């Protein structure tokens, strides 16, 4: 028989909420997924993920079939569960600060529901929020709407997630740590108990700390990773000026030092995705408002912006001028195996190419539909990598798709007007491509 303490509700069936719900249910935890979007709820009920994430559809189908996952637009269902995770979005405002309106609405709705509840209920903030939000805005809204105080009848924790798109299910099933920020042991113990049930003997290290510290862990993690990418891109740009130097070798060598580590040292066109830029901006804004200007993180962001110009400069150097040239962008997604183009470096590159008068035509195995929603007919689109290259003056590799990796010089040369290749993802062997006009980020000229 399942213990009552295992029932959880999750408010916000976006990327994080849905992956969390599907994995909870896959481990036998009764889960209620709540979202205000009725169409989304309907889709989840059918066991179909409303977004692309490997393994998610399979888990979702099982979860719905086994009735361990239920989806609803009615937040009062949270009343029948023991804890509620808030996984609503925290987008950026104009000035970079986070927009807490979804958090406020969800907390208020939940508080109204919990007003009539007898017994303890734990509220867990999983959304990425700046330090002080859980103990500030969330606590205030929760207490006001529920008429209860956090402590006795209500528990409140911050519990950030570290899921990567494309591997989110695996990340949720095998995290390197769990961070729980709480004000009291009762709430911390309840949440730890849930995770103990989830992970059994494979429970990862649990960091028990304050809500503020838990909130900062998430930002520090993304700021570090983003800085690591901007770091290697900076080294790449230096390496590129030096004959016989390839940044790949530099990354391999420095990565062997355990203090540095080999991951996140792939030079490229700059980071994208829904988190890094948004979280860096929120952290910078938050810190500046507290009277400290985090120069390093501003440089991380600036370096990332400039990296797109670097890619365009490389194309311009090959072509002389970009005006009226047919430039092919191979890859639109912010990384491979996703249809997500949020903050993708391809968009920054396309915008620069357009400014310089190029005719841009793009191909991506998955992200064309999303790009069309954003760029419409500002650029042209093709159905496959060969037709896109016909008559092209230059091709720029923007996403490291496996299907692009397989392409050989013969897949470019016969189709293109001039075989100019800018490999912003460094996916080709420079020797193999040396008979074309091949340049790559971080690759110095060979003598
Ligand atoms: C990131 C964090 O990794 C995750 O922990 C957090 O919860 C959300 O943000 P995600 O946005 O899915 O995850 O993508 P990630 O795989 O981290 O890549 C981010 C960007 O950095 C991509 O554009 C990627 O191409 C780029 N990147 C990554 C590099 O350019 N070089 C690298 O070595 C690694």
Boltz pocket constraint, residues with backbone or C-beta under 6 A from the ligand:
constraints:
  - pocket:
      binder: B
      contacts: [[A, 161], [A, 162], [A, 163], [A, 164], [A, 165], [A, 166], [A, 222], [A, 225], [A, 229], [A, 263], [A, 264], [A, 265], [A, 266], [A, 267], [A, 268], [A, 269], [A, 270], [A, 271], [A, 272], [A, 273], [A, 274], [A, 275], [A, 276], [A, 334], [A, 335]]
      max_distance: 6.0
